[in-house]
Amino acid sequence: MSATATPAPPRPTPATATATGHGALRALAGLRGRLIGAGVAVALVLGVVLLGGGSWPASLAVDLSGPLERTSDWIIDNRDGHPLFLYFLGHVSNVVVVSVRAVYLLLLALGWAGVTAAAGLLAWRVAGVRLALTSVAAFAVCGLLGMWVPTMQTLALMVVAVAASVLLGGLLGLAAGLSDRMDRILRPVLDTMQVLPAFAYLLPVVLVFGIGVPAAVLATVVYAAPPMARLTALGLRGADAGVMEAAASLGATGRQRLLTARLPLARKELLLGVNQSIMMALGMAVIASVIGAGGLGDRVYQALASVDVGAALAAGVPIVLLAIVLDRVTAAAGGRMGKAPADRSRLRWAVAVVATAAVAVAGRLAGRLSWPDAWTVDIAEPVNAAVDWMTAHLYSGVPLVGGTADWAGRFTTWVLNPLRDGLQWLPWWAVLLTVGALALLIGTWRTAVTAVLAMAAIGVLGVWDPALDTLSQVLAAVAVTLLLGFALGIAAARSTRLGRALRPVLDVFQTMPQFVYLIPVVALFGVGRAPAVAAAVVYALPAVVRITAQGVRAVDPAAMESSRSLGATGRQQLFQVQLPLARPALLLAVNQGVVLVLAVVVIGGLVGGGALGYDAVFGLAQGDLATGLVAGAAIVCLGLVLDRVTQPTQRRDLAGKGA
């Protein structure tokens, strides 16, 4: 009697094992989410029974106005006599003032012709004739709009701030790139600094240095140094291992390897860091007009305060032109690094310097140092006339669709007010519980603890309701941004023609400083919370569109081809293949959208946004440092909360190992 052999089970293939592993990971993630959801539900029931409802208890809040006022008074009283100010901070302030004044006087000495020629010749040497003509035209427009002197003031502040930012960021990046311990120490600091809104940097320096140019420059340096530090460290750590090993085998010392191998290999990252520092410094220098920086930002700030859209636009256009020229020149320098021929380069630079000097001398001899008044064009009156026409014809009463003021009013009534009232109605402990659950779902328990403590700190500071008002504006703006950004990003990724058409638009929008976005929304919607939300949406939209499009385009072509061979339609490919595989990029787009929206919603306090932004602006403008510092600290905490609940963190479990 023969026995029938039992066939052996099929041996799993690598693809089957991978699919099984991912299925197990998804099951574990789903179980974890259900457990957290059940825990939140139980905690909500217990909270209602034990704690009840209501806003943040007054007994848990701390009034910091007294200590802050005493600190402010002490600083003001001791600025002229305390050793800290006499022998350190005072010297720092003096160096900043002297440096900015020296650069400003140099620009004035060159005259409008010399500065314009220098800009054109520099752009020519770095990027070619087309960008040289663009640079000349940009500076000419600054003069034509009657903004030559404010432009030079902003440029002088920019030169000093960028030089200090590049030096400080380069040193920090050098330390982080060469030392693992320093990298671990600096990483959380740089992470935190990059999620803070620009306004948060103004408050501490005002407390120490007061209103004026030193505070503006130092706030700009602190704001613009992190990207230089990050990219420097990235470039040094990414140096080719083979080249470094070859240098070491030739007996090069550590210093020689740094100067002859690491730094040359990292030059593109270094120039990209300079580019990012310049763009962030320009944005911050404009915002710093609130604390007395002067220049173009001050013109925009004063015009927005009086709702003079024409004057604001006349100062806003030079800001945009400066941003575009500086971005293109530094980006071109980074792209051409290592590619340009070295022969006759010194001669061409010498010709450029001599030509600039000759133009400057000719302008001085002709008595044409300042831009001629006869060559200026006043656009304020026509723009204000256009705004008045819009107010009369487009704000309301447009058949079928309604006017822009109607849209803003409906958005405020139907979206912003219910969202704000709903958040403020929630019990304080429910808000903390929700924040902790969201952070735990997307990160680790450390992330959740950080988010909950930051949210609780807002209540302790006594600004719970204004913070929830700001949060409602952020959530509404993020929802609109993601809806538009995902749609445009997916469309751009699936259509090459649309992607090419959107690229220059996104380039221009990403180079514009935050302040400038307030001008068109005030012209279209007036003042209020809805215009602040609209400005935030326009500011954050380009980043979301770019990241989404890049993530969808980067999906593995093999996966797309496999789904196509199985007969999947375009819609099925999008929802079942591309979007699931692009999930990390989409989560990054959400995180960046939230951070960028918060930055502009806070600035929206200048145009009626209210809440924490208004408190920060009021404190800075009126010298009420207690109000301003408390609002600034709450903005910092809110930024940390929003970053932690939208930034995925790899966990050291099965999911982290299988990712």
C-alpha positions as CSV (number, residue, x, y, z in Angstrom):
1,M,0.0,0.0,0.0
2,S,1.6,3.2,-1.1
3,A,1.4,6.3,0.9
4,T,0.4,9.5,-0.8
5,A,3.1,12.2,-0.3
6,T,1.8,15.5,1.2
7,P,3.0,18.4,-1.0
8,A,5.2,20.9,0.7
9,P,3.7,24.4,1.1
10,P,5.0,26.9,-1.4
11,R,8.0,28.8,-0.4
12,P,7.2,32.5,-0.1
13,T,8.8,34.7,-2.7
14,P,10.5,38.0,-1.7
15,A,7.5,39.9,-3.2
16,T,5.0,37.8,-1.2
17,A,7.1,38.3,2.0
18,T,7.2,42.0,1.4
19,A,3.5,42.2,0.8
20,T,2.8,40.2,3.9
21,G,5.1,42.4,5.9
22,H,3.4,45.5,4.7
23,G,0.1,44.0,5.5
24,A,1.2,43.2,9.0
25,L,2.5,46.7,9.4
26,R,-0.8,48.2,8.2
27,A,-2.7,45.9,10.6
28,L,-0.5,47.0,13.5
29,A,-0.9,50.6,12.6
30,G,-4.7,50.2,12.4
31,L,-4.8,48.4,15.7
32,R,-2.7,51.2,17.3
33,G,-5.0,53.8,15.9
34,R,-8.1,52.0,17.2
35,L,-6.6,51.6,20.7
36,I,-5.7,55.3,20.8
37,G,-9.2,56.2,19.6
38,A,-10.8,54.0,22.3
39,G,-8.6,55.5,24.9
40,V,-9.5,59.0,23.8
41,A,-13.2,58.1,24.0
42,V,-12.9,56.7,27.5
43,A,-10.9,59.7,28.6
44,L,-13.5,62.1,27.2
45,V,-16.3,60.3,29.1
46,L,-14.2,60.4,32.4
47,G,-13.3,64.0,31.7
48,V,-16.9,65.1,31.4
49,V,-17.7,63.3,34.7
50,L,-14.7,64.4,36.7
51,L,-13.7,67.7,35.2
52,G,-16.7,69.2,33.5
53,G,-16.3,71.7,30.7
54,G,-15.2,75.3,30.3
55,S,-12.2,77.3,29.1
56,W,-8.8,77.2,30.7
57,P,-9.2,77.6,34.5
58,A,-8.0,81.0,35.7
59,S,-6.4,79.2,38.7
60,L,-4.0,77.5,36.4
61,A,-3.0,80.7,34.5
62,V,0.0,82.8,35.5
63,D,0.0,86.6,35.1
64,L,3.4,87.4,33.7
65,S,2.7,91.1,33.0
66,G,4.2,92.2,36.4
67,P,7.5,90.3,36.1
68,L,7.9,91.2,32.4
69,E,7.2,94.9,33.1
70,R,9.8,94.8,35.9
71,T,12.3,93.0,33.6
72,S,11.6,95.6,30.9
73,D,12.1,98.5,33.4
74,W,15.3,96.9,34.7
75,I,16.7,96.6,31.2
76,I,15.8,100.2,30.3
77,D,17.2,101.5,33.5
78,N,20.5,99.6,33.2
79,R,21.2,100.0,29.5
80,D,23.7,102.8,30.2
81,G,25.4,101.4,33.3
82,H,25.3,97.6,33.6
83,P,28.5,95.8,32.5
84,L,26.5,93.4,30.3
85,F,25.4,96.3,28.2
86,L,28.5,98.4,28.5
87,Y,31.0,95.7,27.6
88,F,29.1,93.3,25.4
89,L,25.6,94.1,24.1
90,G,26.4,97.8,23.7
91,H,29.4,96.9,21.5
92,V,27.2,94.5,19.5
93,S,24.6,97.2,18.9
94,N,27.3,99.8,17.9
95,V,28.9,97.4,15.5
96,V,25.6,96.7,13.8
97,V,24.7,100.4,13.5
98,V,28.2,101.3,12.2
99,S,28.1,98.4,9.7
100,V,24.6,99.3,8.3
101,R,25.5,103.0,8.1
102,A,28.8,102.3,6.3
103,V,27.1,100.1,3.7
104,Y,24.3,102.6,3.3
105,L,26.7,105.5,2.8
106,L,28.7,103.4,0.3
107,L,25.5,102.8,-1.7
108,L,24.7,106.5,-1.6
109,A,28.3,107.3,-2.7
110,L,27.9,105.0,-5.7
111,G,24.8,106.8,-6.7
112,W,21.9,105.3,-8.5
113,A,23.9,104.8,-11.7
114,G,26.8,103.0,-9.9
115,V,24.5,100.7,-7.9
116,T,22.4,99.8,-11.0
117,A,25.6,99.2,-13.0
118,A,27.1,97.1,-10.2
119,A,23.9,95.0,-10.0
120,G,23.8,94.5,-13.8
121,L,27.5,93.6,-14.1
122,L,27.4,91.2,-11.2
123,A,24.4,89.4,-12.7
124,W,26.2,89.3,-16.0
125,R,29.3,87.7,-14.6
126,V,27.3,85.2,-12.6
127,A,24.3,84.3,-14.8
128,G,24.5,85.9,-18.2
129,V,23.1,88.8,-20.2
130,R,19.4,88.1,-19.7
131,L,19.6,88.2,-15.9
132,A,21.8,91.3,-16.1
133,L,19.1,93.1,-18.1
134,T,16.5,91.9,-15.6
135,S,18.6,93.3,-12.7
136,V,19.1,96.7,-14.3
137,A,15.4,96.9,-15.1
138,A,14.5,95.9,-11.5
139,F,16.6,98.7,-9.9
140,A,15.4,101.2,-12.5
141,V,11.8,100.3,-11.5
142,C,12.7,100.9,-7.9
143,G,13.8,104.4,-8.8
144,L,10.8,105.1,-11.1
145,L,8.4,104.3,-8.3
146,G,10.2,106.9,-6.1
147,M,11.5,104.2,-3.7
148,W,15.3,104.5,-4.4
149,V,16.3,105.7,-0.9
150,P,14.1,103.1,1.0
151,T,15.4,100.4,-1.4
152,M,19.0,101.4,-0.5
153,Q,18.1,101.4,3.3
154,T,16.7,97.9,2.9
155,L,19.6,96.7,0.8
156,A,22.1,98.0,3.4
157,L,20.4,96.2,6.2
158,M,20.2,93.1,4.0
159,V,24.0,93.1,3.3
160,V,24.9,93.2,6.9
161,A,22.3,90.7,8.0
162,V,23.1,88.2,5.3
163,A,26.9,88.5,6.0
164,A,26.3,87.8,9.7
165,S,23.8,85.0,9.0
166,V,26.1,83.3,6.6
167,L,29.0,83.6,9.0
168,L,27.0,82.3,12.0
169,G,25.2,79.6,10.1
170,G,28.4,78.5,8.4
171,L,30.2,78.1,11.7
172,L,27.3,76.2,13.3
173,G,27.0,74.0,10.2
174,L,30.7,73.4,10.2
175,A,30.5,72.2,13.8
176,A,27.5,70.0,13.1
177,G,29.0,68.6,9.9
178,L,32.3,67.6,11.6
179,S,30.9,66.4,15.0
180,D,28.1,63.9,15.6
181,R,27.6,65.2,19.1
182,M,27.2,68.8,17.9
183,D,24.8,67.6,15.2
184,R,22.6,65.9,17.8
185,I,22.6,69.0,19.9
186,L,21.9,71.4,17.1
187,R,19.3,69.4,15.3
188,P,16.4,70.0,17.7
189,V,17.4,73.7,18.1
190,L,17.3,74.2,14.3
191,D,14.1,72.2,14.0
192,T,12.4,74.5,16.5
193,M,13.8,77.7,15.0
194,Q,12.5,76.8,11.6
195,V,8.9,76.3,12.7
196,L,8.7,79.6,14.6
197,P,6.8,82.4,12.8
198,A,9.0,85.4,12.0
199,F,7.2,87.6,14.5
200,A,8.4,85.5,17.3
201,Y,12.0,86.5,16.6
202,L,11.3,90.2,17.0
203,L,10.1,90.2,20.6
204,P,13.2,89.0,22.5
205,V,15.6,91.3,20.6
206,V,13.3,94.3,21.2
207,L,13.4,93.5,24.9
208,V,17.2,93.6,24.9
209,F,18.1,96.1,22.2
210,G,15.0,98.3,22.0
211,I,13.3,99.6,18.9
212,G,15.7,100.3,16.0
213,V,18.1,99.0,13.5
214,P,20.2,96.7,15.9
215,A,17.1,94.8,17.0
216,A,16.0,94.4,13.3
217,V,19.4,93.2,12.1
218,L,19.9,90.7,15.0
219,A,16.3,89.3,14.6
220,T,17.0,88.9,10.9
221,V,20.3,87.1,11.6
222,V,18.7,84.6,14.0
223,Y,15.9,84.0,11.6
224,A,18.1,83.5,8.5
225,A,21.0,81.6,10.0
226,P,19.3,78.1,10.4
227,P,19.1,77.2,6.7
228,M,22.7,78.1,6.2
229,A,23.7,75.9,9.2
230,R,21.5,73.0,8.0
231,L,22.8,73.0,4.4
232,T,26.4,73.4,5.4
233,A,26.2,70.4,7.7
234,L,24.4,68.5,5.0
235,G,27.1,69.3,2.4
236,L,29.9,68.4,4.7
237,R,28.3,65.1,5.8
238,G,27.5,64.2,2.2
239,A,31.1,64.5,1.0
240,D,32.1,61.5,-1.2
241,A,33.6,58.8,1.0
242,G,36.0,57.7,-1.7
243,V,37.4,61.2,-2.1
244,M,37.8,61.6,1.6
245,E,39.5,58.2,2.0
246,A,41.9,59.0,-0.9
247,A,42.8,62.3,0.8
248,A,43.4,60.5,4.1
249,S,45.6,57.9,2.4
250,L,47.8,60.6,1.0
251,G,48.6,61.8,4.5
252,A,46.4,64.9,4.5
253,T,45.6,66.3,8.0
254,G,42.1,67.0,9.2
255,R,42.4,70.7,8.3
256,Q,43.8,69.9,4.8
257,R,40.9,67.4,4.2
258,L,38.4,70.1,5.2
259,L,39.9,72.8,3.0
260,T,40.8,70.8,0.0
261,A,38.1,68.1,-0.1
262,R,35.0,68.6,2.2
263,L,34.4,72.3,1.5
264,P,34.9,72.1,-2.3
265,L,32.7,69.0,-2.5
266,A,30.0,70.9,-0.5
267,R,30.1,74.1,-2.5
268,K,26.7,73.7,-4.1
269,E,25.1,73.1,-0.7
270,L,26.9,76.1,0.6
271,L,25.7,78.4,-2.2
272,L,22.1,77.0,-1.7
273,G,22.4,77.9,2.0
274,V,23.5,81.5,1.0
275,N,20.5,81.7,-1.3
276,Q,18.0,80.5,1.3
277,S,19.6,82.9,3.9
278,I,19.2,85.8,1.5
279,M,15.6,85.1,0.8
280,M,14.7,84.6,4.5
281,A,16.7,87.7,5.5
282,L,14.8,89.8,3.0
283,G,11.5,88.6,4.3
284,M,12.5,89.2,7.8
285,A,14.0,92.6,7.1
286,V,10.7,93.7,5.7
287,I,8.8,92.4,8.7
288,A,11.3,94.0,11.0
289,S,9.9,97.4,9.9
290,V,7.5,97.0,12.8
291,I,10.4,97.5,15.2
292,G,12.0,100.4,13.4
293,A,14.1,98.9,10.6
294,G,13.0,101.5,8.1
295,G,13.3,101.0,4.4
296,L,10.7,99.5,2.1
297,G,9.1,97.5,4.9
298,D,8.3,100.6,6.9
299,R,6.6,102.1,3.8
300,V,4.4,99.0,3.4
301,Y,3.7,98.9,7.1
302,Q,2.7,102.6,7.3
303,A,0.5,102.3,4.2
304,L,-1.3,99.1,5.5
305,A,-1.9,100.9,8.8
306,S,-3.8,103.6,6.9
307,V,-5.3,101.2,4.3
308,D,-3.5,103.0,1.6
309,V,-3.2,100.2,-1.0
310,G,-1.5,102.4,-3.6
311,A,1.3,103.4,-1.4
312,A,1.7,99.9,-0.1
313,L,1.9,98.6,-3.7
314,A,4.5,101.2,-4.7
315,A,6.8,99.9,-1.9
316,G,5.8,96.3,-2.4
317,V,6.8,96.1,-6.0
318,P,10.5,96.9,-5.3
319,I,10.5,94.3,-2.5
320,V,9.3,91.6,-5.0
321,L,11.9,92.8,-7.6
322,L,14.7,92.6,-5.1
323,A,13.6,89.2,-4.0
324,I,13.5,87.9,-7.6
325,V,16.9,89.4,-8.6
326,L,18.7,88.1,-5.4
327,D,17.1,84.7,-5.8
328,R,18.0,84.3,-9.5
329,V,21.5,85.6,-9.1
330,T,22.4,83.3,-6.1
331,A,20.6,80.3,-7.7
332,A,22.5,80.8,-11.0
333,A,25.8,81.1,-9.1
334,G,25.1,77.7,-7.4
335,G,24.1,76.1,-10.7
336,R,27.2,77.3,-12.5
337,M,29.5,76.4,-9.7
338,G,32.3,74.3,-11.1
339,K,31.1,74.6,-14.7
340,A,32.3,78.0,-15.8
341,P,35.6,78.2,-17.5
342,A,38.4,79.6,-15.4
343,D,40.4,81.3,-18.2
344,R,40.1,85.1,-18.4
345,S,37.7,85.0,-15.4
346,R,39.8,87.4,-13.4
347,L,40.1,89.8,-16.3
348,R,36.3,89.9,-16.7
349,W,35.8,90.6,-13.1
350,A,38.3,93.4,-13.2
351,V,36.5,94.8,-16.2
352,A,33.2,94.7,-14.3
353,V,34.7,96.4,-11.3
354,V,36.4,99.1,-13.4
355,A,33.1,99.7,-15.4
356,T,31.2,100.0,-12.1
357,A,33.7,102.6,-10.8
358,A,33.6,104.5,-14.0
359,V,29.8,104.8,-14.0
360,A,29.8,105.8,-10.3
361,V,32.4,108.5,-10.9
362,A,30.6,109.8,-14.0
363,G,27.4,110.0,-11.9
364,R,29.1,111.9,-9.2
365,L,30.7,114.4,-11.6
366,A,27.3,114.9,-13.2
367,G,25.7,115.5,-9.8
368,R,23.3,112.6,-10.3
369,L,23.9,110.6,-7.1
370,S,20.2,110.4,-6.1
371,W,17.5,109.3,-8.5
372,P,16.0,112.3,-10.3
373,D,12.6,113.4,-9.1
374,A,11.6,114.1,-12.7
375,W,12.0,110.4,-13.5
376,T,9.5,109.1,-10.9
377,V,6.0,107.8,-11.5
378,D,3.3,108.0,-8.9
379,I,1.2,104.9,-9.0
380,A,-0.5,105.4,-5.7
381,E,-3.3,107.6,-7.0
382,P,-4.2,105.3,-10.0
383,V,-4.1,102.2,-7.8
384,N,-6.2,103.8,-5.1
385,A,-8.7,104.9,-7.8
386,A,-8.8,101.3,-9.0
387,V,-9.4,100.1,-5.4
388,D,-12.2,102.6,-5.0
389,W,-13.7,101.3,-8.2
390,M,-13.5,97.8,-6.9
391,T,-15.0,98.8,-3.7
392,A,-18.0,100.4,-5.5
393,H,-18.4,97.6,-8.1
394,L,-16.8,94.3,-7.0
395,Y,-17.0,94.3,-3.2
396,S,-20.8,93.6,-3.2
397,G,-23.8,93.4,-5.5
398,V,-22.2,91.4,-8.3
399,P,-25.0,89.4,-9.9
400,L,-25.1,85.6,-9.2
401,V,-21.6,85.3,-7.6
402,G,-21.6,88.2,-5.2
403,G,-18.7,90.5,-4.5
404,T,-15.3,89.9,-2.8
405,A,-16.6,91.5,0.4
406,D,-19.6,89.2,0.3
407,W,-17.2,86.2,-0.1
408,A,-15.1,87.4,2.9
409,G,-18.2,87.9,5.0
410,R,-19.7,84.5,4.2
411,F,-16.4,82.8,4.8
412,T,-16.2,84.5,8.2
413,T,-19.8,83.8,9.1
414,W,-20.0,80.2,7.8
415,V,-16.4,78.9,8.5
416,L,-14.3,81.1,10.7
417,N,-16.9,82.0,13.4
418,P,-18.2,78.4,13.8
419,L,-14.7,77.0,13.9
420,R,-13.5,79.5,16.5
421,D,-16.7,79.2,18.6
422,G,-16.4,75.4,18.5
423,L,-12.8,75.4,19.6
424,Q,-13.5,77.8,22.4
425,W,-16.5,75.8,23.5
426,L,-14.5,72.6,23.9
427,P,-13.3,71.9,27.4
428,W,-9.6,72.7,27.9
429,W,-8.7,69.2,28.8
430,A,-10.5,67.9,25.6
431,V,-8.2,70.1,23.5
432,L,-5.1,68.8,25.3
433,L,-6.3,65.2,24.9
434,T,-7.0,65.7,21.2
435,V,-3.6,67.3,20.6
436,G,-1.9,64.4,22.4
437,A,-3.9,61.8,20.5
438,L,-3.1,63.3,17.1
439,A,0.6,63.7,18.0
440,L,0.7,60.0,19.2
441,L,-1.0,58.8,16.1
442,I,1.6,60.4,13.8
443,G,4.7,60.3,16.1
444,T,5.9,58.9,19.3
445,W,5.0,59.4,23.0
446,R,7.8,62.1,23.2
447,T,6.1,63.9,20.4
448,A,2.8,63.7,22.1
449,V,4.2,64.9,25.4
450,T,5.9,67.9,23.7
451,A,2.7,68.9,21.9
452,V,0.6,68.6,25.1
453,L,3.0,70.6,27.2
454,A,3.3,73.3,24.5
455,M,-0.5,73.6,24.3
456,A,-0.8,73.7,28.1
457,A,1.8,76.4,28.2
458,I,-0.6,78.6,26.2
459,G,-3.2,78.2,28.8
460,V,-0.7,79.0,31.6
461,L,0.2,82.2,29.8
462,G,-3.4,83.3,30.0
463,V,-4.1,83.6,26.2
464,W,-6.1,80.4,25.7
465,D,-9.0,82.0,23.8
466,P,-6.9,84.2,21.5
467,A,-4.7,81.2,20.7
468,L,-7.8,79.1,19.8
469,D,-9.0,82.0,17.6
470,T,-5.6,82.0,15.8
471,L,-5.8,78.2,15.6
472,S,-9.3,78.4,13.9
473,Q,-7.8,80.7,11.2
474,V,-4.9,78.4,10.7
475,L,-7.1,75.3,10.4
476,A,-9.4,77.1,7.9
477,A,-6.5,78.4,5.8
478,V,-4.8,74.9,5.9
479,A,-8.0,73.2,4.7
480,V,-8.3,75.6,1.7
481,T,-4.6,75.4,1.0
482,L,-4.5,71.6,1.0
483,L,-7.7,71.4,-1.2
484,L,-6.2,73.7,-3.8
485,G,-2.6,72.6,-3.4
486,F,-3.3,68.8,-3.7
487,A,-5.6,69.4,-6.8
488,L,-3.0,71.6,-8.6
489,G,-0.1,69.4,-7.6
490,I,-1.7,66.2,-8.8
491,A,-2.8,67.9,-12.0
492,A,0.7,69.3,-12.6
493,A,2.3,65.9,-12.0
494,R,-0.1,64.2,-14.5
495,S,0.2,67.0,-17.1
496,T,3.6,68.1,-18.3
497,R,2.1,71.2,-20.0
498,L,0.4,72.4,-16.9
499,G,3.5,71.7,-14.8
500,R,5.6,73.9,-17.2
501,A,2.9,76.6,-17.1
502,L,2.8,76.6,-13.3
503,R,6.6,76.6,-12.7
504,P,7.3,80.3,-13.3
505,V,4.2,81.3,-11.3
506,L,5.3,79.2,-8.4
507,D,8.9,80.6,-8.6
508,V,7.7,84.1,-8.3
509,F,5.3,83.4,-5.5
510,Q,7.9,81.5,-3.5
511,T,10.4,84.4,-3.7
512,M,7.9,87.1,-2.4
513,P,8.3,88.0,1.3
514,Q,5.3,87.3,3.6
515,F,4.5,91.0,4.1
516,V,3.8,91.6,0.4
517,Y,0.9,89.1,0.3
518,L,-1.2,91.4,2.6
519,I,-1.4,94.1,-0.1
520,P,-3.6,92.4,-2.7
521,V,-5.9,90.8,-0.2
522,V,-6.5,94.2,1.5
523,A,-7.3,95.6,-2.0
524,L,-9.7,92.8,-2.7
525,F,-11.3,92.0,0.6
526,G,-10.7,94.9,2.9
527,V,-9.5,94.2,6.5
528,G,-10.5,91.4,8.8
529,R,-9.9,87.8,9.5
530,A,-10.8,86.5,6.1
531,P,-8.2,88.6,4.3
532,A,-5.6,87.3,6.7
533,V,-6.6,83.7,5.9
534,A,-6.6,84.5,2.1
535,A,-3.0,85.9,2.4
536,A,-1.9,82.8,4.3
537,V,-3.4,80.5,1.6
538,V,-1.7,82.3,-1.2
539,Y,1.7,82.2,0.6
540,A,1.5,78.5,1.5
541,L,0.0,77.3,-1.7
542,P,3.2,77.2,-3.9
543,A,5.1,74.9,-1.4
544,V,2.2,72.5,-1.2
545,V,1.8,72.4,-5.0
546,R,5.5,71.7,-5.5
547,I,5.9,69.0,-2.9
548,T,2.7,67.3,-4.0
549,A,3.7,67.3,-7.7
550,Q,7.2,66.1,-6.9
551,G,5.8,63.3,-4.7
552,V,3.3,62.1,-7.3
553,R,5.9,62.2,-10.1
554,A,8.4,60.2,-8.0
555,V,6.1,57.2,-7.8
556,D,7.9,54.0,-9.0
557,P,7.3,53.6,-12.8
558,A,7.3,49.9,-12.3
559,A,4.3,50.1,-10.0
560,M,2.5,52.3,-12.5
561,E,3.3,50.0,-15.4
562,S,2.1,47.0,-13.3
563,S,-1.2,48.6,-12.5
564,R,-1.7,49.7,-16.1
565,S,-1.1,46.1,-17.3
566,L,-3.8,44.9,-14.9
567,G,-6.3,47.2,-16.7
568,A,-6.4,50.0,-14.0
569,T,-8.0,53.2,-15.2
570,G,-6.3,56.6,-14.7
571,R,-8.6,57.3,-11.7
572,Q,-7.8,53.9,-10.2
573,Q,-4.0,54.4,-10.7
574,L,-4.3,57.8,-8.9
575,F,-6.2,56.7,-5.9
576,Q,-4.8,53.1,-5.5
577,V,-1.2,53.5,-6.6
578,Q,0.1,57.1,-6.8
579,L,-1.5,58.7,-3.8
580,P,-0.7,55.8,-1.4
581,L,2.9,55.6,-2.6
582,A,3.3,59.4,-2.4
583,R,2.0,59.4,1.2
584,P,5.3,60.7,2.7
585,A,5.4,63.6,0.3
586,L,1.8,64.4,1.0
587,L,2.4,64.4,4.8
588,L,5.4,66.7,4.2
589,A,3.2,69.0,2.2
590,V,0.7,69.1,5.1
591,N,3.4,69.9,7.6
592,Q,4.9,72.7,5.4
593,G,1.5,74.1,4.7
594,V,0.6,74.4,8.4
595,V,3.9,76.1,9.3
596,L,3.7,78.6,6.4
597,V,0.0,79.3,7.1
598,L,0.7,80.1,10.7
599,A,3.5,82.5,9.8
600,V,1.1,84.7,7.7
601,V,-1.9,84.3,9.9
602,V,0.1,85.9,12.7
603,I,1.2,88.7,10.4
604,G,-2.5,89.1,9.5
605,G,-2.9,90.9,12.8
606,L,-1.7,94.0,10.8
607,V,-4.9,93.8,8.6
608,G,-7.5,92.9,11.2
609,G,-6.7,89.3,11.8
610,G,-6.9,89.8,15.5
611,A,-6.1,87.1,18.1
612,L,-2.4,86.5,18.9
613,G,-1.2,88.4,15.8
614,Y,-2.9,91.6,16.9
615,D,-1.5,91.2,20.5
616,A,2.1,90.8,19.1
617,V,1.7,93.8,16.7
618,F,0.2,95.9,19.4
619,G,2.9,95.0,21.9
620,L,5.7,95.8,19.4
621,A,4.1,99.0,18.1
622,Q,3.1,100.5,21.5
623,G,6.1,99.3,23.5
624,D,3.9,97.1,25.6
625,L,6.4,94.3,25.9
626,A,4.4,92.3,28.4
627,T,1.5,91.9,25.9
628,G,3.9,91.4,23.0
629,L,6.1,88.8,24.7
630,V,3.2,86.8,26.0
631,A,1.6,86.7,22.6
632,G,5.0,85.8,21.0
633,A,5.6,83.0,23.5
634,A,2.1,81.7,22.8
635,I,2.7,81.8,19.0
636,V,5.9,79.8,19.5
637,C,4.0,77.2,21.5
638,L,1.2,77.0,18.9
639,G,3.9,76.6,16.2
640,L,5.4,73.7,18.1
641,V,2.0,72.1,18.6
642,L,1.1,72.3,14.9
643,D,4.5,71.1,13.8
644,R,4.4,68.1,16.1
645,V,0.9,66.9,15.1
646,T,1.7,67.1,11.4
647,Q,5.3,65.9,11.2
648,P,5.6,62.1,11.0
649,T,8.3,60.5,13.2
650,Q,9.7,57.1,12.7
651,R,9.0,54.8,15.7
652,R,11.4,52.2,16.9
653,D,9.0,49.3,16.4
654,L,8.0,46.9,13.7
655,A,6.6,49.8,11.6
656,G,9.9,51.7,11.8
657,K,11.9,48.6,10.9
658,G,9.8,47.7,8.0
659,A,9.6,51.2,6.5
